[in-house]
Structure formats: C-alpha cells, structure tokens
Amino acid sequence: MGEAMFIKLRISRSIVASIILVTGSFSGVSQAAAQSTQSPTRVEQGAITGGTLRVALRRLHEYNLLPWDNGWIGLFSNQFESLVKVDENLKAYPSLATSWEISPDGKTYTFHLKRGVEFQDGDKFDANAVKTQFDALYGGKLARVEDFANGDLRQLKSVDVLDQYTVQFSLNNPDAAFLTNISSVKGSIASPSSVNALKKTDLGESLKGTGPFELVQVDPDQQLVYKRFDKYNWAPGNAKHDGPAYLEKVVLQKIPDPAVRAGLLTSGQVDLIESVDFNDIPLFRDNKSYQFVSVPEGGVPWVWYFNADGFGTNDIRVREAIREALDVDSLVKNIYQDTAKHAWSHIPSTSNFYNAELEGKYTNNVKKANDLLDEAGWTGRNSDGIRTNAKGEPLELVFLNRGLPGRNKYFAEAVQQSLRDNAGIKLTFDNVDSAQGFAKRKENKYSIFHTSVSGYDQGISFVYLFSSTGVMNFTKVSDPALDDLLQKQAQATSPEERARTLQAIDRYVVLDKKLVLPVTEFENNVAATSKLHNVDTSFIAKRRYVGPNAYDLWIE
C-alpha cells in the first residue's frame, strides 16, 4: 500500500430512510429486503486464510458474557447471529432467516429459516431453537439486566412454531422498530442446550451461537480468545465472502488507556485498536504502515439529561438557564476539534428524522440565563458567589457521573466553570459505578445525568428515555401526552408519519420542556496495521461500534 489509508464513512439521510422502509411500513405483505436471497458463492480474490488477529479494546463487556445484557458491545457478533442483519447503509439482509413476511396490519412477522445451520455445540438451528431463545428473553432465565418485556420486546405476544423451519412472531400492536430490535446483538440466538444449562450465577462463557467464531478462552475482564468455527457456511447477505472466516483466531484484550493501545499498535504487539485518542490520530492517519478508519456513531448524540424531579432542575426556568449560560458551540470546537460536532437535537444530523429547525434555539445568552434564575427565586448569593433561594439553599446541582472518558471530562469541567462564572450555579460531580448510578437514579439523588444511547432506532431510544415506564427515563418525565406520541411513532404505518411524530417528540423534549442539553455527535474510529484487510467491515453497522466484526477480515 503506497500511501496512508484514511477512510471516513458517512450515512446520508436518504440511506437511513431505507431501514425505515423495512421496519416502519406495513403496506405490503412481503418487504423488498425480505425477498432477497443469498447470492451465489462469494470469493474475495487474494484473501489469505489463517493467522491470529490481536485487538486492543477499551472494554470487553460490562455485566457478563451474555449478548442480551451487553447490547452496545459489538464483539458478540462474532459468536452469535440474529434472524436479520443490517449493513453500514442500514439496509436489511437475511441472516439466519432467508426471508420474511409482515402482515398488512403490522402485527404478524413470519420468518423462513435457513436450513443446514448448526450451533457450535452441535445443536441444530430450527424454529424450536428460535422459540426457546425468545421465550427465555421475554419471561424466562435470560430476562436479567435488561427488561425485555418493557423494552425491546414490549409488543411481543407470542412466538409460534409453524413447521421446522418457519416461525411466527405475533405482536399485541404494530411495532415499527421490531425488525431493528431483533437485528441487533440483543437479537442473538444461542443454542437451546446452552440456554437451558445456563445458571443465574454463570458469566455466560458456556453459551454457543451459530457465528463464525467460537469463544474458547476467558480471562474475565482481561482477555477473550475466539477460534474459527470451521463448519460455518451461512454468511449473511451483506458479507464479502462465503464459507468459514479467514482468520483462525481472534484475541481481544482489554486496554482502557488509549495511549497504551496506541503504543501496542506502533510496537507491533497488536494489529488493531479502537477509540484512537485525538492526539494519536496523526500517528496512523499520516503513516503508510497503518490505516485509520472513522465513522459517525449511530443513535442518540451525547446528551445531558435534566431530572425534572431533581433539586433545582425541577424548575423549567433553571433548566433553560443552564443551557443559556453555556457557549456549547465554542466549547465543542475548542475541546473536540474535528473529532466531534455540536449536537442541537436529540436526533443525530445523519438521521432522516433530524429536524434542523432546532439549530441555534439556545445560544449563550448569559443575561437571559440570569434573568430566568432571578425569576425562579434564586436571587441571593453566598460567600462563594453561588446563588441561593429564600431558604438560603445554594443552587448546587449534582451531576451523576459514571465515567467521563477523554475529552468528555475536559468538556464537563469547562461547563462546571462556565456555570459558576456566568450564572452562579455550582455543579458537583458525583462519581459512581454502574450499580451505584442505578441506585442513585432510583433514589432521585441527582439533578443531571449523561449518556449516549448509541445505535438504537430513534423511536426505541425515545421510548426508553422518555416514556413514563421507560427503562432509561433519566429525566423522570411522566406525561400522558408524550406517552401518546411515543405510542403513535411506534405504530406508525408510513415512514413519513413516523418522521413527523419523532420530530414532534424531539421538539417537546428539547424546546418545549427543555429536558435535555444535546452536546456532541461523536465519531468512532479504529487504527490498524496496513496488512489487515477489510478494516471498514470491523464496525457493527447499526451501532457503529467496533466488535471487531472479524468475519471478513484477513491479514497478510
């Protein structure tokens, strides 16, 4: 390779619309994507079989090794597969299903399954295996950290076996995001034997899937080793080749420090790293011995959520004052430079649902911020210059922080200083782990929470985040009118109707109720040796995370 490789992939709004046509429209009995079948045997000329791929990742898993509890982590795509799959353009392809039909009312999905598929433990893949999986997710032993009954499978009524290779999903109501849900890592199907043998205390290392690699070694939270599944011969429709994977083995190491990851790549100790730090990008982008690949992160931007039932932020005037006291645009440009852009909406600008009318609606009006705080009764000042109310209570807002990696920490500290200087607001960071954060959210001991819900269908994100029963309702909003809008988008029968409804929800949370502060739209990236091929396929399409998806990768 004579020059450095720099690949930057973008998703256009028109491309995003293609997935909506599959998941959000019920006008036809059979969707176009569902009718496609796997092409004749695909071969990549010059590809080399064998070798070990060594990868340094910032994390391996959060809770355990169950893909349904770690749906934002892409490494599980090597071990498990789902009924359908999407590519980087969000076009749906058959995976373990060869085709599917959707009833005109959008409440029945009938899947025709691939034949000859085998799990890594020898179990046969068929309709009974699919039913075993989804029954376990909905109310059985796999209904653990994630509440599937109120989340991804909230509309699921039953899963029925029609014959050995035909399975039917019946929904209580139309769900425009149903195919999106089951195409994700959370739609992974494991062998019935390994599911039935699983104990609640198990980490999940004994689970077996149908994917191109089998998990063979686990050093908990340190290293995972995968071996090629040589019987694999049922690649999804968007793969570059058929048959077993090229690589013989994949070794994933947890290396949280980005500088250490970069050093491992430059010293030849690993072949691929994820989440390259801003300062290290020139090492790989401008060097012919390496390649640098960057893609927009899917899903919701990085957003700060105001607790509508929290101290201070229970007043809409305080929530609006926080936004007006900040020059987010300048902070993002100075801190992130070309690795992120200012987000104005709760929907990314790459989405077909994006509403540009939200841009510039709150823009560092410090006088307005202080007038709002005066109006809200925060008219006093203590000896530290922090505003106080009539009771003498300081306007101290608790920012529940379960981790601010890299430049996010610099941004949060800059906000902390700006709020103090511009508006007399004290922002206090309460640093917690996941369990502590969950407990404090439940106990309502915070004013602001932050997260980025990457990769979900936008409608799914809104339901999780803003419905009265949402499993991620950090704002604690409970509004029947909003719940009605959320239900309307979920049951929309056309892409246009769904887009209008999602934009209405976005206006409600961003402009009308001022429940959120959108911050940045990030990019995910990897750097790799120039000897590694098809690096752009290492991203998990819908989530835009690095698995790495290793099936099409090969190394010289």
N, C-alpha and C positions, 0 to 999 in steps of 0.2 A: 504494500500500500504506500504510494508515493507521497501522500500528504495526509495531514491530520483529518480524522473524521469528526465532523460536528453535525449532528442530526437534531433538528428541532421539529417536533411533530405538533401540529395544531388541529383542533377539532372545530370545524365550522358549524354554524348554527344549523345549516341545512343538513349536515351529516347527523347531528344529534336528533333531528326530526325523524330519521329513518328508524330509530328504535321505537319511537312513539307509534309509528305506523303499525308496528308489530304488537306492542303491549297496550296501546291505548285505543285501538279501533276494533269494534266488533261487528262491522258491517258485512263481513264476508264469512262464510263457513270455514274456509281454509286460507291462511295468510300466505303471501308470496314466499316469505322466508321459510315457512314450514314445508313448502312443496319441494324445496331444493334437496338434492341428494348428494352424497359424497362423489366427487369427481373420480375418474379413473386413477390408478396408482400414480402418485406424485413422487417425483425424484428430484433432488437438488444436485445438479451437476457439480462434481468436485468435492462434495461433502465427505468428510473423513469420520469414520466410526471409531469410537474408543476414547480413552482418556478420562481424566478427572477434572471437573470444574471446581475451583476453590473460590468461595464467595465470602466476603465480609459484609455483614448486615448490622444495622444499628440495633435491631431486636429480632428475636426469633418467634416468640409467642408471648401472650400476656397472662392468660389464666392456666392453660393446659395445652394439650395437643389435639383438641377437638376442633375441627374447622368451623363448626357452628358457633363456637364461643369466641372465635378469633377471626371473624369475617372480614376484617380490614387488613389481614396479613396474607400476602399472596403466595407464600411458599407451599401452601396446601394444594395449589393447583397441579403440582407435580404428582401428587399421591392420589388425589380424588378427582372425580368428574361429575358433572351435572347433566340434566336432560338436554339442556340447550346451552349455547355458548355465544358470546358476542366478541367481535374483533375490535381493533383500535378505532374503527369508524362507527362503532356501536351498531353494526349490522348483525342480526341474529342468524346463527347457523345451527344445524343439527349437531348434537354431541352424542349422548347415549340414546337419544331419540332420533329416529330417521326422519320423522315428520310429525305434524300435529294439526288438529283442527280445533277451532274455537266456535262454540255455538253462537247463533245470532244475538242472543241476549247477554253474551259475555260471561256466563256463569258455569260453563262446562268446557273443560280442556281435555281432549283425548290425544294421548301420545302413543305412537307406534315405535317400539323399541328395536334397537339393533340386536341382531342375533349373533351368537358366537362370542359374545363378550364374557370375560371371566375376571373375577376378583383375584387379587394377589394371593389369597389363601386357598384358591381353588373353587370357591363358591361360584355358581352360575348367576349371571345377571339376567333378571327377567322381571315381569310385572310384580311378582310377590316380593322381590327384593326392594323395589321402589316403594311399595305399600309399607313394608316393615320400616323403612327409613323415615317416611313422613309421619307415620303413626307414632314413632318414637320421638320425633321432634315436636309434635303437636301436644302430646299429653303424657308421653312415656319417659323413659330414663334419660333421654337426651334433652329434655326441657329443663335446662340448667340455668346458666347465667342469663342468656337471652330469653325473653318471654315471647316465644313464637306465637302463642295463642292471641296475644295482643299486639304483636309486631308483624313480622314478615308473613305469617300465615293467619292473620286475623280474620280473613274471609273464608278460610278453608272449612268446608262442611264435611267432606269425606273423600277418601281415596279408594277406588274400587278396581279390582282386577277383572277385566273383561275377557281376556284369554291370556295365555302365557306371555305374549309379547305386546299386549295392549293394556294400558292403564288409564283410568279416567279420574280427573280431579273435579269435584263439584264444589262450587263456591256459594256462600249464602247471598252474596251480592257481587256485581261486577267489580273487578279489581284491575284497573288499568296498568298496574305495576306487577302483576302476578308473574309474567314471564321474566321480567327483570329480576325479581326476587329469586326465582329458582335457578337462574343462570349464574348467580354469584357463588362464591365459596361456601356461603351458607346453604346452598342447594346441593352440596356434596353428598354423594351416595356411597355408603360403606357397606361391606358385606354383611348379610344377616347374621352369620356366625359370630363375627367380631362385635357387632352391635349387641347381640343377645348375651355375650360373655362379659361385656363391659360392666365394671363395678363403679359406684359413685366416687370411690376414692382413687380410681385409676387416672393416670395422667393422659392416657389415650394413645400411647405408643403402640398398642397391640391392634389398633384399627387397621383394616385393609380396604383399599379402594380399587378402582379399575384404571388408575392413571398410569403414565409411562414410567414412573419411578416408585419403588417401594422403600419405606422407611426401615432401615436395618440397624441403626445405632443412635442412641440418645444419650447425650451428656446434658442433663437438664439445665436449660437456660444458658448453655455454653456452646454446644455443637450438635448438629443433626447431620447424619450421613444417609444418603439415598443411593440405592442401587437400581440400575436399569431393569425394568420388568420385561424380559425378553419375549413373552407371549403377546405383548401389546401390538395390536394391529387394527385399531378402530379410531384413528385420529379424527378430530372434529373437522368440519368442512372448511375452516379457515386456516388449517395448518399448511406448512410448506412441503411436507413430505408424508408418506405413509410408512407403516411398519414401526418397529421399536425406535426408541430415541437413539440419537447418535452417541451421546456421552455414556460411558459405562458407569460413572459415579458422579455424584454431586455432594460436596461437603460445604455446609453452611456454618459459619462461625459468628457468634455474637461479639461485635466490637463496637461499643457505644460511642467511642471518641472518634470524630471524623478525621482528625489529624493522624491518628493511628491507622485508620482504614487507608488513608492516602499513602502512608508510609509502607504499608504491606503491599500495595499495588506497585509502587515505584521500585520496591526491592524484589519484586517477582515472587512474593510469598502467596499472593492470591491473584486471581485472574479478573475478578470483577468486584466493584464496590458500589454501594448505593449512597444516596444523600451526600454528594460531594459538597464540602463547605465552600462558601463563596470565595474564600482566599485561595483555595486549592484548584479551582476550576481551570485557571491558565496552565497549570502543570500538565493537564490532559488534553484540553481543547487545542492547544497550540503545539502539540508534540506528536510527530508521526508514529511514535511507538505505541500510542494509545488512541482511544476513541471516547468521545464524550457525547452522551445522548440525553436530551432534555425533553420532557413532555408536560403539558398542562395537567395539573392534578384535577381529577374528576370530583364532582359533588359540590358540597357547600364550601365556600371560602372559609378562612379563619375568621371566626366571629366571636365577639364578646356578648354574652347574654346577661341582660339586666333582670334580676329577680324582682318581679312585680309585687312580691310579698316580703321583700327583704328590707332591712333598715336603710332608709334614705331612698333607695331605688323603688320603693312602693309609691312614690310620687312621680308622675309623668314629667313634671317640670324639672325634677332633678335628673331624670334620665336624659331629657333633651339638653339640659345644661352641660352634662358631661360631654356630649357629642359636640356642642358648640364651642366648648373650651379647648378643643383639640384641633391641631392642624395635621390631621391624619395623612393627607396627601404628601406634605413635605417630609413627615416622619418616615413614611414608607419609601419614598425616593431616596432619602439620605441613608437609611439603615439597610435596605434590601437591594438598592440599585437595580440591576437588571434581572434579579432572581425572583422578583415578585412584583405585582401591580396592586394599586389601591382598589379595594372592592367597595362598591357602593350599595350593592344589593345582597340579599341572602341567596341569590341565584348567580352562578358564575357567568361571566360575559360570553363564554363559549357556548352557552346553552340556548336552545331555541326558545326557551321560556324567558330569557333575560329581558328586563324592562329598562331601557336606557333613560326613561324619564326620572328615575331615582337619582341619577348622577347630579352632584352639586347641590343637593337639597339641604345639606348641613355643612357649612364651610367656615369653621374657625371664627365665629362671631363672638368674641370674648365679652363684649358689652351685653349682648343678648343673654349669654350664659349667666352673668352676674345678676341681671335683672330678673331672670327666672328664679334664681336661688333666693333673692330678696323676697319675691312674690310667694315663694314656698315657705317662708318663715325662717330661713337660715340667715338672719341679719346680724348676729353677733360675731365676735372674733375672740378666740382665746389668746393666751400669751404666745402661742406658736403661729398665730395668724390663721388658724383653721376656723372656718365658720361654725357657729353654734346656733341652736334653736332657743326658744323661750325657756326650756328646761335646763339650758346650759350644756346640753349634749353636743359633742363635736360631730361634725359631718365626716365621720370615718367609715369608709366603705371597705368591706372585706372582699378581697379578690381571691377566690378559691383556686389554688394553683396546683395542679397535679403534674406539672412539668412544663418548662418553657425552654425548649431546645434552641441553641444557637442564637440567631438574631431576634427571635421572638422575645428573649429575655431582655435584650437591649431596647426593643420597642416598648415593652411593658414598663421598664424603668423610666424611659423617656416620657411615657404617659403619666406615670406617677408624679414626676417633677412638674409637668405641664399643668396638671390638675391643681397641684398645690400653688404654683405661681400665678396661674390665670384665674382661678376660681375659689381658692381657699378650701379645696377638698383634699382630705387625706386618704390615700389609697394604701391599704395594708395587705401584703401578700401572706396568705395562709397556705404554706407548702404542705401538700398531703400526697399520699399514695392513692391508688385507685379505690381501695377499700375505705380509707378514711374519707376520701372525697364523696363517695356514695353515702356514707353515714351522715356527713355534714349537710349534704344536699337534702337528705331526708329530714334532718333536724332543723332545716332552714337557717343554718348558721353561715350565711354568705349574702353578699349583695351582687356580686358579679362572678360569672363562670365563663370559661373559654373552651372552645373546641373547634375542630374542623371535621365535619361528617363527610368523609371523602368517599365518593364512588356510588352512593345511593342514587337511585332515581329521585328526582327532585320532589315528587309527590310523597315518596316514602319518607324522605328527610323531614318534610313539613309535618307529616302525621306523627312521627317520633318526637319532634321537637315542640310542637305547638298544640296538639290535641289535648283535651282535658285528661285523658288517660295515657298520654304519650310516655313511653319508657325513657325518653330523654328530655322531658319538659323542664329544662333548666330555668325558664322564665316563670314557671308556676302559673302561667296564664290559664284561665278557665272561662271560656266564653262560648255559649251555645251558638252564636252567630258564626264564630270562627270554626267550630266543630262542623257546622253545616257546610261551610265552604270546603273544608278538608274532605268531607264525605263526597261532595259534589265532584271534586277533581279526581278522586279515586274511582268514581263510577262513570266518568266522562266517556261518551261514546264516539267522540271525534277528537283528533289532535288539537283542532282549533279551540274547541270548548275547554279542553284541559289546560291549554296555554293561557286562555283568558282567566280561568279560575285561579291558576297558580300565581299569575301576576297580581290578581286581587289580594291573595293571601300575602304576597310579598309586600304590597303597599300597606296592608294592615299592620304587619309586624315592624316594618321599617319606618314608615311615615306616620300612620295614624296613632299607633300605640307606643312607638319608639322603644320597642322591647330589645333591640339589638344594636350593636355597633359593628357593622361589617368592617374588616380590617384589610386582609390581603387575599389575593388569589396567587397560590404558590405554583411552582413547577417541581416535578420530581425528576431526578436525574441519576444517571449511573456513569461510571468511568470503567473502562476495561482495556485489557491488552489488545493490540491490533490483530492478534492472532485468533481472537474469538469472533465467530461469525454469527450474524442474525441477532445482534445485541438489541435491536429495536423490538424484537419479539419477547424480550425478557419482562416487559411490563404486563401486568394484569390489566386487560383492556378497560373494563368498566371502572375499576377503582384507580387505575393509573399508578398502582404501587409496583414495586419490584418484587417478584417472587423469590428468585427469578423464575419465570416460566421457562423451563430448561429444555422442553421437548425438541425445538428446532435449533437449539444452539449446538455448534460444533467448534472444535479447537484444533488448530494446526499443530 
